[in-house]
Amino acid sequence: MYTLLLLVQKRFGAQGLEGARVCDIGSGTGFTGIIAAALGAKEATLTDQTTVQALLEENILLNAKQVSPDVVKFAEFDWDASPAHLNPPFDLILVSDCVLPKLYPIEPLVKVTRVLILLLLLF
């Protein structure tokens, strides 16, 4: 996760995400999406199952001094469902530490990532 954020910062610079729409798939704690907002994203959509919604919302509030809660939002998202309610396209799609073969297999993640990338290319 930390390595991904270093890569994002190196690729885009300290304020390189200024104005970008970011989607963090399988957010878990929300760390990557919150950092993307801190790097200037105008919107960071943190997606995961409702079982972690309270944790994500708490972490968003805990970081409210650095990142406006208006910029970071939670959206429930099951990888087997359509991503239409997430309001794509996004400028950047983040995926970090969200595949556990027995609990969360990679195939649905690959499928939904392809759909989001195709939507990005269409717009």
HELIX and SHEET records of a PDB file:
HELIX    1   1 TYR A    2  PHE A   12  1                                  11    
HELIX    2   2 PHE A   31  ALA A   38  1                                   8    
HELIX    3   3 THR A   50  VAL A   52  5                                   3    
HELIX    4   4 GLN A   53  LEU A   62  1                                  10    
HELIX    5   5 ALA A   84  LEU A   86  5                                   3    
HELIX    6   6 ILE A  106  LEU A  122  1                                  17    
SHEET    1   A 4 VAL A  72  GLU A  76  0                                        
SHEET    2   A 4 GLU A  43  ASP A  48  1                                        
SHEET    3   A 4 ARG A  21  ILE A  25  1                                        
SHEET    4   A 4 LEU A  92  VAL A  95  1                                        
END                                                                             
